[in-house]
Amino acid sequence: MYTKTILIVDDEPKARQGMKNTLEAWADKRWQIIAAADGEEAIELVKQYKIHILITDIRMPQITGLKLLQEIKRQSLSPVAIVISAYSEFEYAQEALRLGVVNYLLKPVSKKKLIEAVEAAVTIETKQTRAEMMEKVVDEKLLKLNLKETTTKEPVLEAIHYIDQHLKEELSLKGVAEHVHLNSSYLSVLFKEQMKVTFSEYITRRRIQYAKELLISTKHPVADIAEECGYKTAKYFIKIFRELEGVTPSMYRRTNSVTVF
């Protein structure tokens, strides 16, 4: 099953089909490769599919490649774009770069050059997707804590690192205190003083943040995610998740899913 889509736009049938054949062989069913004969058809496809990588000719009748890029940008869409043209005029490349194009190739494009450009675009797209995912899962309270982390002192910093690495396991104040060689009461006071949240709230927020990452980047069942995040029952996990996020894990997944390779 395809998870991501590459759109090829070229008004020359031979060039369009050649690129499509090359990329289908390269993709090996990991990517869906679709094609449009002109800018107008491309705009319709953009409405139907989430386009992750766009490859477009610049010189096309009516809607040029640059106009297509402008329209896509106007719709607040951001596929990684590669421009292909038989023309090497500097102003085209300049405008394409201004519109966020990551590569500018001159026709005729060899299979090797095309695949190299697409592989570079895949790397960029993956980074963008990961950044998008992190924006979705970030816990504002934890973000503020991370900003304070440089002022957090040992052994609280050591306790945080231990918690983050053992979210799936049963975590207790006594157990973590023993790991950092402190009395549990003293660690509790120290933790609240330096982190501005209680020990238990920090664990809960980190577990839910990790759960959000798994929900939007995997297809694992909610029960499996609950276990992976340290919850013994899916019912309790769903209750805590809803209290923090205002929606159930399933609803969160439906409205936020992204695909990360």
Secondary structure, 3 states (H helix, E strand, C coil): CCCEEEEEECCCHHHHHHHHHHHHHHHCCCEEEEEECCHHHHHHHHHHCCCCEEEEECCCCCCCHHHHHHHHHHCCCCCEEEEEECCCCHHHHHHHHHCCEEEEEECCCCHHHHHHHHHHHHHHHHHHHHHHHHHHHCCHHHHHHHHHHHHCCCCHHHHHHHHHHCCCCCCCHHHHHHHCCCCHHHHHHHHHHHHCCCHHHHHHHHHHHHHHHHHHHCCCCHHHHHHHCCCCCHHHHHHHHHHHHCCCHHHHHHHHCCCCC
